[in-house]
Structure formats: C-alpha cells, structure tokens
Amino acid sequence: MVVLVVDDELDMEMLFQQKFRREIKQGKFAFAFAHSGEEALRFLEGHGATELVLILSDINMPGMTGIELLKRIKEKYGKQKVFLVTAYGDEYNYQQAIAAGADDFVNKPIDFEVLKTRMYQVLGIS
C-alpha cells in the first residue's frame, strides 16, 4: 500500500520513515514523497491512483496549496483518499478541507499514533 506525502518541508520525508519504520518493515506501507502540489500531480500521472491508498498533503505550500491539490485530485481521481495536514488548525481551513472532499484533517505537529489510527480506520486495516 503506497502513501504519498506531499509537503514542501524536506525533513518530513525522514520523519515519516522514522515514525512508520515498523509498518514499512512489515510491508504494511510504502511511502512516496512529493515536495509540491505540482510534483504530486506528476506522480499521480506517472503511477496512477490505483497504486495509492492515501495522500497526505500539507495545506500551506508555495505554488499550489493543499486545498487546490485536493480539488484537482477529487476531480480527476474521485474516490482517492486524501488527508490534509496543517500547522494552522483553524476552523476556516477545516471547513475548506471538508468542503473540498478531504477524508480527514490533521494538525501539526503530527501526533503519529493518532495519524496511524485514523489511517487504519479510513483504509479498513486492523
């Protein structure tokens, strides 16, 4: 199961690999990383949404925002599961994310145990 993490902060890649090392080792998840919304869309074009089980995207990124990316993903790939992540957990961002079709909304700093629980629930993993 491939999870695409979209975040302009380069250290997120190492952080996700550390926090999910057990799941990666067990083969539960494989992670791919994109550092912009545009890069995420290119990844989807090249790999197809069928390989992906979930996209985790930051909201605040240079260029295309996570909300814009979410809208484009939902238009083209419909049922693709998308969680939006933000350091600004305000009601406005939450409402925009849900209205655009986000499957969940996660605040930074990320509580990885809570994130894992939500991922397992949305993906039907026990």
Buried (B, 14 or more C-beta within 10 A) or exposed (E): BBBBBBBBEEEBBEBBEEBBEEBBEEEBBEBBBBBBBBBBBEBBEEEEBEBBBBBBBBBBBEEBBBBBBBBBBBEEBEEBBBBBBBEEEEEEBBEBBEEBBBBBBBBBEBEBEEBBEBBEEBBEEE
